[in-house]
Amino acid sequence: MAATKPTDTRLDVAAASRLIKSGLIKAFPGVSFAVHSSRFAGGESLSVRWTDGPTEARVGKIAKPYERVRRDARSGEELLGGNTHVSLNREFSKAKWDWARDKNRGARPGQGYGELEFVAGALLTKTSFPSKSK
């Protein structure tokens, strides 16, 4: 869990970035996270990047509460200005790709390279890898 939970009070995007990173480091020791914030005319964004480690769903439980998107009550359309978007960008090391390919190779004879990559990617996406010890 993050050090401080977001509230309805507007939190500066740089402060939110620091809180997300500290929450992720505490929850997933040994995993390196990069959390970047930016401001633009329509609002703000927070980008979280990491390699291997926990799934997007697990990281999202810590980072997504900082997302604030205003919507029209009637249509549900996103209103312009004042929004804070959070994006999660998990990458996989070559070792993890090799592991996923090896795990699926031969599972279905005649499986083409494209299908192997698709199945390996699906496996990686739902797999949480243990943190590296420091």
N, C-alpha and C positions, 0 to 999 in steps of 0.2 A: 504494500500500500504506500502511497505517496506520503511524504512527511506532513503535508497539509492538504486537506481535501478542498477542492474548489467549491466556492459558494456562488450564490447569485450575484454577489458583488463582483464587479469587473476586476480581473486580475491582469496585471501587466504581462504581456506575452513573454518578456525576458524572464520575469519571475516564475511564470508557469513552466518555462523551459527548464529552469534550475530545479523546480519541484519534481517535474517528471523524471529528470535524470537521477536525482537523489532517490526517488522511489524505485526506479528500475535497478539501480546499483544495489540497493538494500534487498530487493526481492530476488535478484539474479546475480549474486556475487560471482565475479570471474568473467562475466560477459561484458564486452566493451560496447557501449551505446554512444551514439552521436545524436544529440538533440539540438536542432537549429530552429531559430525563430526568425520570422520576417514580417515586416509590415508593408502593406500596399494600399492603394486607394480604396479597395472594397473591404478591407479588414486586415486580418492577420493569419499567419499560418505557423504551425509547429510541425516539424518533420523529425521522425525518429527512425534511425538506421542502426542495424546491427547485423552480424554475420553468425549463422548457425543459431545456437542458443534456443530460447523459448519460442513457442509459436506466436503468431500475430495475435491470436485470441488472448493469450496470457499477457502479452505486453499491452494490448488494447484495454484490458481491465484497469491498468494504471494510467495510461495516457489519454484514453478517450473521454474520461470525465472532464477534461480541460477544454473539450470542444464545445463551442457555443455557436449555434446556427439559428438565426431568427427566421421563422417561417410565417407565411400568411395563414391566419387561422382558418380561413375558408378553403383556399385552394391547396395549401400545403407547399406552395412554391417558396423557394428561398428568397428572403428579402436582401437587397443589396446594402452593403455597409455594416460595419460593426460586428462581423462574424469572425470567429476563430476556428479554422479548420485544422484537424490533426491528421497527418498521414503517417502510415506505418510502412517501412521499407526494409523487409528482411531479405538478406542475401545469403547464398550458400557457398561454402568453400568448395574447392575442387575435390577435396577428400570426401565431403558429404555427397556430392554428385556421384562420385565413383561408387560409394557405398550403396546409394539408391539404385544405380544402374545394375550393379552386381546382384543386388537383392532381387531384382525383377528379371534379369536376363535368364532366358530359358523357361520362364513361367508359362509362356505361350509360344510354342514353336512357330517360326515364320514371322515373329514380331519384327516389324520394320524399325529403323532407327528413330523415326519421328514418334512412333507409338511408344517406344521405350523411353524417350525423353519425356513424353507427356505423363506416363505412369510414374516415372522416377520423380518428376516435379510434383505430382500429386502426393506421393509418399513423403517427400521432404516437407511440403507445406503443413502436413498434419503431424509431423514428428517433432517433438521437443528434445533437444540435445542437452546433455548435462553441461554445466558450466565448467570451464577450464579452471583447475586449481591454481592459485597464485603462489 
